[in-house]
Amino acid sequence: MKNEIQLRKCTKCGKLFSERGAVSRVDNVTIICSDCGTRETLESIGVGEKEQEKILDTIHNTVHTN
Ligand SMILES: [Zn+2]
């Protein structure tokens, strides 16, 4: 079996991504990129948009130094 990289297009932001992504909380079916998944999660606990981007920045910076 070949391990092909499957590119998906996020329906929320239109970004192409190859990582596993996240299941949208909206319908529990749609696969969205992990960033949008994080945004939905943060939104559901009442985090504002500006704050969401700050947290995503932090996550990205943390992942990069990995
Ligand atoms: Zn997205």
N, CA, C, O and the ligand as a Tripos MOL2 file, in Angstrom:
@<TRIPOS>MOLECULE
protein
  265   263    67     0     0
PROTEIN
NO_CHARGES

@<TRIPOS>ATOM
      1 N           0.8340   -1.2060    0.0000 N.3       1 MET1
      2 CA          0.0000    0.0000    0.0000 C.3       1 MET1
      3 C           0.8660    1.2520    0.0000 C.2       1 MET1
      4 O           1.7730    1.4090    0.8180 O.2       1 MET1
      5 N           0.5640    2.1240   -0.9270 N.am      2 LYS2
      6 CA          1.2950    3.3920   -0.9660 C.3       2 LYS2
      7 C           0.6950    4.3550    0.0520 C.2       2 LYS2
      8 O          -0.5170    4.4250    0.2570 O.2       2 LYS2
      9 N           1.5840    5.0710    0.6610 N.am      3 ASN3
     10 CA          1.1110    6.0460    1.6240 C.3       3 ASN3
     11 C           1.0330    7.4180    0.9550 C.2       3 ASN3
     12 O           1.9370    8.2430    1.0920 O.2       3 ASN3
     13 N          -0.0460    7.6430    0.2400 N.am      4 GLU4
     14 CA         -0.1640    8.8890   -0.5070 C.3       4 GLU4
     15 C          -0.6200   10.0280    0.3850 C.2       4 GLU4
     16 O          -1.4200    9.8630    1.3060 O.2       4 GLU4
     17 N          -0.0740   11.1780    0.0700 N.am      5 ILE5
     18 CA         -0.4990   12.3660    0.8060 C.3       5 ILE5
     19 C          -1.7780   12.8910    0.1630 C.2       5 ILE5
     20 O          -1.8110   13.2130   -1.0250 O.2       5 ILE5
     21 N          -2.7980   12.9660    0.9500 N.am      6 GLN6
     22 CA         -4.0740   13.4280    0.4380 C.3       6 GLN6
     23 C          -4.2710   14.8950    0.7720 C.2       6 GLN6
     24 O          -4.3020   15.2900    1.9380 O.2       6 GLN6
     25 N          -4.4020   15.6910   -0.2780 N.am      7 LEU7
     26 CA         -4.6320   17.1080   -0.0470 C.3       7 LEU7
     27 C          -6.1250   17.3600    0.1090 C.2       7 LEU7
     28 O          -6.9340   16.9070   -0.7000 O.2       7 LEU7
     29 N          -6.4650   18.0720    1.1380 N.am      8 ARG8
     30 CA         -7.8600   18.4450    1.3340 C.3       8 ARG8
     31 C          -7.9630   19.9570    1.2750 C.2       8 ARG8
     32 O          -6.9950   20.6720    1.5380 O.2       8 ARG8
     33 N          -9.1410   20.4300    0.9280 N.am      9 LYS9
     34 CA         -9.3610   21.8630    0.9370 C.3       9 LYS9
     35 C         -10.3100   22.2000    2.0740 C.2       9 LYS9
     36 O         -11.4160   21.6710    2.1780 O.2       9 LYS9
     37 N          -9.8410   23.0870    2.9070 N.am     10 CYS10
     38 CA        -10.6630   23.4840    4.0360 C.3      10 CYS10
     39 C         -11.8590   24.2790    3.5350 C.2      10 CYS10
     40 O         -11.7000   25.2280    2.7680 O.2      10 CYS10
     41 N         -13.0540   23.8950    3.9650 N.am     11 THR11
     42 CA        -14.2550   24.5810    3.4930 C.3      11 THR11
     43 C         -14.4620   25.9120    4.2110 C.2      11 THR11
     44 O         -15.2810   26.7320    3.7940 O.2      11 THR11
     45 N         -13.7230   26.1140    5.2770 N.am     12 LYS12
     46 CA        -13.8970   27.3520    6.0400 C.3      12 LYS12
     47 C         -12.9940   28.4660    5.5450 C.2      12 LYS12
     48 O         -13.4390   29.5980    5.3590 O.2      12 LYS12
     49 N         -11.7070   28.1400    5.3290 N.am     13 CYS13
     50 CA        -10.7700   29.1970    4.9300 C.3      13 CYS13
     51 C         -10.2040   28.9730    3.5340 C.2      13 CYS13
     52 O          -9.4960   29.8370    3.0150 O.2      13 CYS13
     53 N         -10.5020   27.8250    2.9110 N.am     14 GLY14
     54 CA        -10.0500   27.5720    1.5550 C.3      14 GLY14
     55 C          -8.6150   27.1070    1.4480 C.2      14 GLY14
     56 O          -8.1050   26.9080    0.3460 O.2      14 GLY14
     57 N          -7.9560   26.9300    2.5890 N.am     15 LYS15
     58 CA         -6.5570   26.5080    2.6030 C.3      15 LYS15
     59 C          -6.4420   25.0300    2.2370 C.2      15 LYS15
     60 O          -7.2620   24.2090    2.6480 O.2      15 LYS15
     61 N          -5.4050   24.7040    1.4520 N.am     16 LEU16
     62 CA         -5.1230   23.3030    1.1680 C.3      16 LEU16
     63 C          -4.2400   22.7610    2.2870 C.2      16 LEU16
     64 O          -3.2850   23.4090    2.7160 O.2      16 LEU16
     65 N          -4.5740   21.5810    2.7410 N.am     17 PHE17
     66 CA         -3.7620   21.0150    3.8180 C.3      17 PHE17
     67 C          -3.6520   19.5140    3.6450 C.2      17 PHE17
     68 O          -4.5400   18.8640    3.0940 O.2      17 PHE17
     69 N          -2.5590   18.9880    4.1220 N.am     18 SER18
     70 CA         -2.3140   17.5550    3.9690 C.3      18 SER18
     71 C          -2.2900   16.8380    5.3090 C.2      18 SER18
     72 O          -2.2850   15.6090    5.3760 O.2      18 SER18
     73 N          -2.2760   17.6100    6.3450 N.am     19 GLU19
     74 CA         -2.3070   16.9830    7.6700 C.3      19 GLU19
     75 C          -3.7100   16.4390    7.9500 C.2      19 GLU19
     76 O          -4.6170   16.6050    7.1350 O.2      19 GLU19
     77 N          -3.8760   15.8160    9.0600 N.am     20 ARG20
     78 CA         -5.1270   15.1120    9.3260 C.3      20 ARG20
     79 C          -6.3500   16.0110    9.3860 C.2      20 ARG20
     80 O          -7.4520   15.5910    9.0350 O.2      20 ARG20
     81 N          -6.1610   17.2230    9.8220 N.am     21 GLY21
     82 CA         -7.2920   18.1390    9.9010 C.3      21 GLY21
     83 C          -8.1760   17.8600   11.1040 C.2      21 GLY21
     84 O          -7.8290   17.0680   11.9800 O.2      21 GLY21
     85 N          -9.3120   18.5180   11.1310 N.am     22 ALA22
     86 CA        -10.2250   18.3720   12.2490 C.3      22 ALA22
     87 C         -11.6470   18.2470   11.7330 C.2      22 ALA22
     88 O         -11.9700   18.7500   10.6560 O.2      22 ALA22
     89 N         -12.4830   17.5870   12.4860 N.am     23 VAL23
     90 CA        -13.8900   17.4830   12.1080 C.3      23 VAL23
     91 C         -14.6180   18.7060   12.6310 C.2      23 VAL23
     92 O         -14.5360   19.0450   13.8120 O.2      23 VAL23
     93 N         -15.3300   19.3590   11.7300 N.am     24 SER24
     94 CA        -16.0490   20.5610   12.1280 C.3      24 SER24
     95 C         -17.0940   20.2430   13.1950 C.2      24 SER24
     96 O         -17.8110   19.2460   13.1180 O.2      24 SER24
     97 N         -17.1530   21.1190   14.1830 N.am     25 ARG25
     98 CA        -18.1470   20.9410   15.2480 C.3      25 ARG25
     99 C         -19.5400   21.2690   14.7410 C.2      25 ARG25
    100 O         -20.5380   20.9170   15.3690 O.2      25 ARG25
    101 N         -19.6020   21.9460   13.6010 N.am     26 VAL26
    102 CA        -20.9030   22.3860   13.0850 C.3      26 VAL26
    103 C         -21.7750   21.1950   12.7000 C.2      26 VAL26
    104 O         -22.9450   21.1270   13.0750 O.2      26 VAL26
    105 N         -21.1850   20.2360   11.9330 N.am     27 ASP27
    106 CA        -22.0000   19.0860   11.5090 C.3      27 ASP27
    107 C         -21.3610   17.7350   11.8460 C.2      27 ASP27
    108 O         -21.9340   16.6810   11.5730 O.2      27 ASP27
    109 N         -20.1660   17.7840   12.4450 N.am     28 ASN28
    110 CA        -19.4630   16.5540   12.8240 C.3      28 ASN28
    111 C         -19.1050   15.6600   11.6400 C.2      28 ASN28
    112 O         -18.8240   14.4750   11.8230 O.2      28 ASN28
    113 N         -19.1120   16.2140   10.4320 N.am     29 VAL29
    114 CA        -18.7900   15.4430    9.2330 C.3      29 VAL29
    115 C         -17.7000   16.1400    8.4180 C.2      29 VAL29
    116 O         -16.7220   15.5230    7.9960 O.2      29 VAL29
    117 N         -17.8960   17.4290    8.2130 N.am     30 THR30
    118 CA        -16.9790   18.1990    7.3860 C.3      30 THR30
    119 C         -15.5770   18.2270    7.9810 C.2      30 THR30
    120 O         -15.3900   18.5020    9.1670 O.2      30 THR30
    121 N         -14.5860   17.9340    7.1210 N.am     31 ILE31
    122 CA        -13.2060   18.0120    7.5750 C.3      31 ILE31
    123 C         -12.6530   19.4020    7.2660 C.2      31 ILE31
    124 O         -12.6820   19.8530    6.1210 O.2      31 ILE31
    125 N         -12.1680   20.0490    8.2650 N.am     32 ILE32
    126 CA        -11.5880   21.3760    8.0940 C.3      32 ILE32
    127 C         -10.1310   21.3280    8.5490 C.2      32 ILE32
    128 O          -9.7060   20.3600    9.1780 O.2      32 ILE32
    129 N          -9.3690   22.3700    8.2310 N.am     33 CYS33
    130 CA         -7.9640   22.3550    8.6250 C.3      33 CYS33
    131 C          -7.8570   22.4920   10.1460 C.2      33 CYS33
    132 O          -8.7880   22.9400   10.8160 O.2      33 CYS33
    133 N          -6.7110   22.0980   10.6630 N.am     34 SER34
    134 CA         -6.5660   22.0820   12.1200 C.3      34 SER34
    135 C          -6.6790   23.4840   12.7090 C.2      34 SER34
    136 O          -7.1240   23.6500   13.8440 O.2      34 SER34
    137 N          -6.2730   24.4980   11.9330 N.am     35 ASP35
    138 CA         -6.4010   25.8720   12.4280 C.3      35 ASP35
    139 C          -7.8580   26.2380   12.6440 C.2      35 ASP35
    140 O          -8.2210   26.8000   13.6770 O.2      35 ASP35
    141 N          -8.6970   25.9130   11.6540 N.am     36 CYS36
    142 CA        -10.1180   26.2220   11.7790 C.3      36 CYS36
    143 C         -10.7540   25.3780   12.8760 C.2      36 CYS36
    144 O         -11.6730   25.8270   13.5620 O.2      36 CYS36
    145 N         -10.2620   24.1600   13.0350 N.am     37 GLY37
    146 CA        -10.7480   23.3110   14.1220 C.3      37 GLY37
    147 C         -10.4680   23.9510   15.4640 C.2      37 GLY37
    148 O         -11.3090   23.9560   16.3630 O.2      37 GLY37
    149 N          -9.2530   24.4980   15.5790 N.am     38 THR38
    150 CA         -8.8890   25.1850   16.8120 C.3      38 THR38
    151 C          -9.7610   26.4140   17.0070 C.2      38 THR38
    152 O         -10.2120   26.6970   18.1170 O.2      38 THR38
    153 N          -9.9990   27.1540   15.9030 N.am     39 ARG39
    154 CA        -10.8440   28.3500   15.9930 C.3      39 ARG39
    155 C         -12.2510   28.0000   16.4890 C.2      39 ARG39
    156 O         -12.8030   28.6790   17.3540 O.2      39 ARG39
    157 N         -12.8160   26.9370   15.9290 N.am     40 GLU40
    158 CA        -14.1670   26.5350   16.3350 C.3      40 GLU40
    159 C         -14.2000   26.1620   17.8090 C.2      40 GLU40
    160 O         -15.1310   26.5060   18.5380 O.2      40 GLU40
    161 N         -13.1640   25.4540   18.2250 N.am     41 THR41
    162 CA        -13.0990   25.0550   19.6320 C.3      41 THR41
    163 C         -13.0280   26.2740   20.5310 C.2      41 THR41
    164 O         -13.7380   26.3670   21.5320 O.2      41 THR41
    165 N         -12.1520   27.2170   20.1600 N.am     42 LEU42
    166 CA        -11.9850   28.4260   20.9650 C.3      42 LEU42
    167 C         -13.2720   29.2420   20.9810 C.2      42 LEU42
    168 O         -13.6730   29.7770   22.0140 O.2      42 LEU42
    169 N         -13.9170   29.3280   19.8050 N.am     43 GLU43
    170 CA        -15.1640   30.0800   19.7030 C.3      43 GLU43
    171 C         -16.2260   29.4880   20.6180 C.2      43 GLU43
    172 O         -17.0060   30.2070   21.2430 O.2      43 GLU43
    173 N         -16.2390   28.1500   20.6820 N.am     44 SER44
    174 CA        -17.2640   27.4720   21.4780 C.3      44 SER44
    175 C         -17.0920   27.7210   22.9690 C.2      44 SER44
    176 O         -18.0270   27.5490   23.7510 O.2      44 SER44
    177 N         -15.8750   28.1310   23.3570 N.am     45 ILE45
    178 CA        -15.6970   28.4450   24.7770 C.3      45 ILE45
    179 C         -15.6450   29.9490   25.0010 C.2      45 ILE45
    180 O         -15.2400   30.4220   26.0630 O.2      45 ILE45
    181 N         -16.0670   30.6980   23.9680 N.am     46 GLY46
    182 CA        -16.2560   32.1320   24.1340 C.3      46 GLY46
    183 C         -15.0320   32.9920   23.9100 C.2      46 GLY46
    184 O         -14.9830   34.1300   24.3770 O.2      46 GLY46
    185 N         -14.0280   32.4630   23.1930 N.am     47 VAL47
    186 CA        -12.8350   33.2480   22.8980 C.3      47 VAL47
    187 C         -13.0830   34.1100   21.6570 C.2      47 VAL47
    188 O         -13.5290   33.6010   20.6290 O.2      47 VAL47
    189 N         -12.8000   35.3950   21.7480 N.am     48 GLY48
    190 CA        -13.0210   36.3180   20.6370 C.3      48 GLY48
    191 C         -12.0520   36.0880   19.4930 C.2      48 GLY48
    192 O         -11.0380   35.4080   19.6450 O.2      48 GLY48
    193 N         -12.3870   36.6770   18.3220 N.am     49 GLU49
    194 CA        -11.6160   36.4420   17.1120 C.3      49 GLU49
    195 C         -10.1530   36.8650   17.2450 C.2      49 GLU49
    196 O          -9.2510   36.1270   16.8510 O.2      49 GLU49
    197 N          -9.9250   38.0520   17.8010 N.am     50 LYS50
    198 CA         -8.5560   38.5510   17.9690 C.3      50 LYS50
    199 C          -7.7510   37.6140   18.8490 C.2      50 LYS50
    200 O          -6.5970   37.2940   18.5650 O.2      50 LYS50
    201 N          -8.3900   37.1870   19.9190 N.am     51 GLU51
    202 CA         -7.7290   36.2880   20.8650 C.3      51 GLU51
    203 C          -7.4380   34.9420   20.2140 C.2      51 GLU51
    204 O          -6.4120   34.3190   20.4880 O.2      51 GLU51
    205 N          -8.3520   34.4960   19.3450 N.am     52 GLN52
    206 CA         -8.1600   33.2230   18.6320 C.3      52 GLN52
    207 C          -6.8770   33.2650   17.7990 C.2      52 GLN52
    208 O          -6.0950   32.3140   17.8120 O.2      52 GLN52
    209 N          -6.6610   34.3660   17.0750 N.am     53 GLU53
    210 CA         -5.4710   34.4840   16.2210 C.3      53 GLU53
    211 C          -4.2080   34.4850   17.0620 C.2      53 GLU53
    212 O          -3.1960   33.9020   16.6730 O.2      53 GLU53
    213 N          -4.2650   35.1400   18.2170 N.am     54 LYS54
    214 CA         -3.1060   35.1660   19.1230 C.3      54 LYS54
    215 C          -2.7530   33.7550   19.5680 C.2      54 LYS54
    216 O          -1.5860   33.3640   19.5870 O.2      54 LYS54
    217 N          -3.7870   33.0000   19.9250 N.am     55 ILE55
    218 CA         -3.5650   31.6340   20.4070 C.3      55 ILE55
    219 C          -3.0220   30.7660   19.2770 C.2      55 ILE55
    220 O          -2.1290   29.9450   19.4910 O.2      55 ILE55
    221 N          -3.5710   30.9520   18.0580 N.am     56 LEU56
    222 CA         -3.0850   30.1860   16.9040 C.3      56 LEU56
    223 C          -1.6200   30.5100   16.6300 C.2      56 LEU56
    224 O          -0.8270   29.6180   16.3300 O.2      56 LEU56
    225 N          -1.2640   31.7890   16.7350 N.am     57 ASP57
    226 CA          0.1310   32.1970   16.5650 C.3      57 ASP57
    227 C           1.0240   31.4440   17.5430 C.2      57 ASP57
    228 O           2.0840   30.9310   17.1830 O.2      57 ASP57
    229 N           0.5710   31.3960   18.7710 N.am     58 THR58
    230 CA          1.3370   30.7160   19.8110 C.3      58 THR58
    231 C           1.4960   29.2340   19.4790 C.2      58 THR58
    232 O           2.5730   28.6590   19.6350 O.2      58 THR58
    233 N           0.3970   28.6270   19.0150 N.am     59 ILE59
    234 CA          0.4570   27.2040   18.6540 C.3      59 ILE59
    235 C           1.4540   26.9940   17.5140 C.2      59 ILE59
    236 O           2.2700   26.0730   17.5590 O.2      59 ILE59
    237 N           1.3860   27.8550   16.4900 N.am     60 HIS60
    238 CA          2.2880   27.7250   15.3390 C.3      60 HIS60
    239 C           3.7410   27.8610   15.7550 C.2      60 HIS60
    240 O           4.5990   27.0980   15.3110 O.2      60 HIS60
    241 N           4.0130   28.8390   16.6100 N.am     61 ASN61
    242 CA          5.3810   29.0460   17.0560 C.3      61 ASN61
    243 C           5.8890   27.8620   17.8520 C.2      61 ASN61
    244 O           7.0570   27.4840   17.7550 O.2      61 ASN61
    245 N           5.0100   27.2890   18.6300 N.am     62 THR62
    246 CA          5.3760   26.1350   19.4420 C.3      62 THR62
    247 C           5.6770   24.9320   18.5520 C.2      62 THR62
    248 O           6.6370   24.2000   18.7910 O.2      62 THR62
    249 N           4.8450   24.7330   17.5190 N.am     63 VAL63
    250 CA          5.0180   23.5980   16.6150 C.3      63 VAL63
    251 C           6.3270   23.7170   15.8540 C.2      63 VAL63
    252 O           7.0230   22.7260   15.6360 O.2      63 VAL63
    253 N           6.6650   24.9720   15.4410 N.am     64 HIS64
    254 CA          7.8710   25.1700   14.6340 C.3      64 HIS64
    255 C           9.1620   24.8320   15.3770 C.2      64 HIS64
    256 O          10.1180   24.3450   14.7740 O.2      64 HIS64
    257 N           9.1880   25.0860   16.6590 N.am     65 THR65
    258 CA         10.4100   24.8350   17.4090 C.3      65 THR65
    259 C          10.5440   23.3740   17.7820 C.2      65 THR65
    260 O          11.5340   22.9590   18.3850 O.2      65 THR65
    261 N           9.5470   22.6100   17.4210 N.am     66 ASN66
    262 CA          9.5040   21.2000   17.7630 C.3      66 ASN66
    263 C          10.7010   20.4410   17.1920 C.2      66 ASN66
    264 O          10.8170   19.2310   17.3910 O.2      66 ASN66
    265 ZN         -9.2820   26.2900    7.5270 Zn       67 ZN67
@<TRIPOS>BOND
     1     1     2 1
     2     2     3 1
     3     3     4 2
     4     3     5 am
     5     5     6 1
     6     6     7 1
     7     7     8 2
     8     7     9 am
     9     9    10 1
    10    10    11 1
    11    11    12 2
    12    11    13 am
    13    13    14 1
    14    14    15 1
    15    15    16 2
    16    15    17 am
    17    17    18 1
    18    18    19 1
    19    19    20 2
    20    19    21 am
    21    21    22 1
    22    22    23 1
    23    23    24 2
    24    23    25 am
    25    25    26 1
    26    26    27 1
    27    27    28 2
    28    27    29 am
    29    29    30 1
    30    30    31 1
    31    31    32 2
    32    31    33 am
    33    33    34 1
    34    34    35 1
    35    35    36 2
    36    35    37 am
    37    37    38 1
    38    38    39 1
    39    39    40 2
    40    39    41 am
    41    41    42 1
    42    42    43 1
    43    43    44 2
    44    43    45 am
    45    45    46 1
    46    46    47 1
    47    47    48 2
    48    47    49 am
    49    49    50 1
    50    50    51 1
    51    51    52 2
    52    51    53 am
    53    53    54 1
    54    54    55 1
    55    55    56 2
    56    55    57 am
    57    57    58 1
    58    58    59 1
    59    59    60 2
    60    59    61 am
    61    61    62 1
    62    62    63 1
    63    63    64 2
    64    63    65 am
    65    65    66 1
    66    66    67 1
    67    67    68 2
    68    67    69 am
    69    69    70 1
    70    70    71 1
    71    71    72 2
    72    71    73 am
    73    73    74 1
    74    74    75 1
    75    75    76 2
    76    75    77 am
    77    77    78 1
    78    78    79 1
    79    79    80 2
    80    79    81 am
    81    81    82 1
    82    82    83 1
    83    83    84 2
    84    83    85 am
    85    85    86 1
    86    86    87 1
    87    87    88 2
    88    87    89 am
    89    89    90 1
    90    90    91 1
    91    91    92 2
    92    91    93 am
    93    93    94 1
    94    94    95 1
    95    95    96 2
    96    95    97 am
    97    97    98 1
    98    98    99 1
    99    99   100 2
   100    99   101 am
   101   101   102 1
   102   102   103 1
   103   103   104 2
   104   103   105 am
   105   105   106 1
   106   106   107 1
   107   107   108 2
   108   107   109 am
   109   109   110 1
   110   110   111 1
   111   111   112 2
   112   111   113 am
   113   113   114 1
   114   114   115 1
   115   115   116 2
   116   115   117 am
   117   117   118 1
   118   118   119 1
   119   119   120 2
   120   119   121 am
   121   121   122 1
   122   122   123 1
   123   123   124 2
   124   123   125 am
   125   125   126 1
   126   126   127 1
   127   127   128 2
   128   127   129 am
   129   129   130 1
   130   130   131 1
   131   131   132 2
   132   131   133 am
   133   133   134 1
   134   134   135 1
   135   135   136 2
   136   135   137 am
   137   137   138 1
   138   138   139 1
   139   139   140 2
   140   139   141 am
   141   141   142 1
   142   142   143 1
   143   143   144 2
   144   143   145 am
   145   145   146 1
   146   146   147 1
   147   147   148 2
   148   147   149 am
   149   149   150 1
   150   150   151 1
   151   151   152 2
   152   151   153 am
   153   153   154 1
   154   154   155 1
   155   155   156 2
   156   155   157 am
   157   157   158 1
   158   158   159 1
   159   159   160 2
   160   159   161 am
   161   161   162 1
   162   162   163 1
   163   163   164 2
   164   163   165 am
   165   165   166 1
   166   166   167 1
   167   167   168 2
   168   167   169 am
   169   169   170 1
   170   170   171 1
   171   171   172 2
   172   171   173 am
   173   173   174 1
   174   174   175 1
   175   175   176 2
   176   175   177 am
   177   177   178 1
   178   178   179 1
   179   179   180 2
   180   179   181 am
   181   181   182 1
   182   182   183 1
   183   183   184 2
   184   183   185 am
   185   185   186 1
   186   186   187 1
   187   187   188 2
   188   187   189 am
   189   189   190 1
   190   190   191 1
   191   191   192 2
   192   191   193 am
   193   193   194 1
   194   194   195 1
   195   195   196 2
   196   195   197 am
   197   197   198 1
   198   198   199 1
   199   199   200 2
   200   199   201 am
   201   201   202 1
   202   202   203 1
   203   203   204 2
   204   203   205 am
   205   205   206 1
   206   206   207 1
   207   207   208 2
   208   207   209 am
   209   209   210 1
   210   210   211 1
   211   211   212 2
   212   211   213 am
   213   213   214 1
   214   214   215 1
   215   215   216 2
   216   215   217 am
   217   217   218 1
   218   218   219 1
   219   219   220 2
   220   219   221 am
   221   221   222 1
   222   222   223 1
   223   223   224 2
   224   223   225 am
   225   225   226 1
   226   226   227 1
   227   227   228 2
   228   227   229 am
   229   229   230 1
   230   230   231 1
   231   231   232 2
   232   231   233 am
   233   233   234 1
   234   234   235 1
   235   235   236 2
   236   235   237 am
   237   237   238 1
   238   238   239 1
   239   239   240 2
   240   239   241 am
   241   241   242 1
   242   242   243 1
   243   243   244 2
   244   243   245 am
   245   245   246 1
   246   246   247 1
   247   247   248 2
   248   247   249 am
   249   249   250 1
   250   250   251 1
   251   251   252 2
   252   251   253 am
   253   253   254 1
   254   254   255 1
   255   255   256 2
   256   255   257 am
   257   257   258 1
   258   258   259 1
   259   259   260 2
   260   259   261 am
   261   261   262 1
   262   262   263 1
   263   263   264 2
@<TRIPOS>SUBSTRUCTURE
     1 MET1         2 RESIDUE 1 A MET
     2 LYS2         6 RESIDUE 1 A LYS
     3 ASN3        10 RESIDUE 1 A ASN
     4 GLU4        14 RESIDUE 1 A GLU
     5 ILE5        18 RESIDUE 1 A ILE
     6 GLN6        22 RESIDUE 1 A GLN
     7 LEU7        26 RESIDUE 1 A LEU
     8 ARG8        30 RESIDUE 1 A ARG
     9 LYS9        34 RESIDUE 1 A LYS
    10 CYS10       38 RESIDUE 1 A CYS
    11 THR11       42 RESIDUE 1 A THR
    12 LYS12       46 RESIDUE 1 A LYS
    13 CYS13       50 RESIDUE 1 A CYS
    14 GLY14       54 RESIDUE 1 A GLY
    15 LYS15       58 RESIDUE 1 A LYS
    16 LEU16       62 RESIDUE 1 A LEU
    17 PHE17       66 RESIDUE 1 A PHE
    18 SER18       70 RESIDUE 1 A SER
    19 GLU19       74 RESIDUE 1 A GLU
    20 ARG20       78 RESIDUE 1 A ARG
    21 GLY21       82 RESIDUE 1 A GLY
    22 ALA22       86 RESIDUE 1 A ALA
    23 VAL23       90 RESIDUE 1 A VAL
    24 SER24       94 RESIDUE 1 A SER
    25 ARG25       98 RESIDUE 1 A ARG
    26 VAL26      102 RESIDUE 1 A VAL
    27 ASP27      106 RESIDUE 1 A ASP
    28 ASN28      110 RESIDUE 1 A ASN
    29 VAL29      114 RESIDUE 1 A VAL
    30 THR30      118 RESIDUE 1 A THR
    31 ILE31      122 RESIDUE 1 A ILE
    32 ILE32      126 RESIDUE 1 A ILE
    33 CYS33      130 RESIDUE 1 A CYS
    34 SER34      134 RESIDUE 1 A SER
    35 ASP35      138 RESIDUE 1 A ASP
    36 CYS36      142 RESIDUE 1 A CYS
    37 GLY37      146 RESIDUE 1 A GLY
    38 THR38      150 RESIDUE 1 A THR
    39 ARG39      154 RESIDUE 1 A ARG
    40 GLU40      158 RESIDUE 1 A GLU
    41 THR41      162 RESIDUE 1 A THR
    42 LEU42      166 RESIDUE 1 A LEU
    43 GLU43      170 RESIDUE 1 A GLU
    44 SER44      174 RESIDUE 1 A SER
    45 ILE45      178 RESIDUE 1 A ILE
    46 GLY46      182 RESIDUE 1 A GLY
    47 VAL47      186 RESIDUE 1 A VAL
    48 GLY48      190 RESIDUE 1 A GLY
    49 GLU49      194 RESIDUE 1 A GLU
    50 LYS50      198 RESIDUE 1 A LYS
    51 GLU51      202 RESIDUE 1 A GLU
    52 GLN52      206 RESIDUE 1 A GLN
    53 GLU53      210 RESIDUE 1 A GLU
    54 LYS54      214 RESIDUE 1 A LYS
    55 ILE55      218 RESIDUE 1 A ILE
    56 LEU56      222 RESIDUE 1 A LEU
    57 ASP57      226 RESIDUE 1 A ASP
    58 THR58      230 RESIDUE 1 A THR
    59 ILE59      234 RESIDUE 1 A ILE
    60 HIS60      238 RESIDUE 1 A HIS
    61 ASN61      242 RESIDUE 1 A ASN
    62 THR62      246 RESIDUE 1 A THR
    63 VAL63      250 RESIDUE 1 A VAL
    64 HIS64      254 RESIDUE 1 A HIS
    65 THR65      258 RESIDUE 1 A THR
    66 ASN66      262 RESIDUE 1 A ASN
    67 ZN67       265 GROUP 0 **** ****
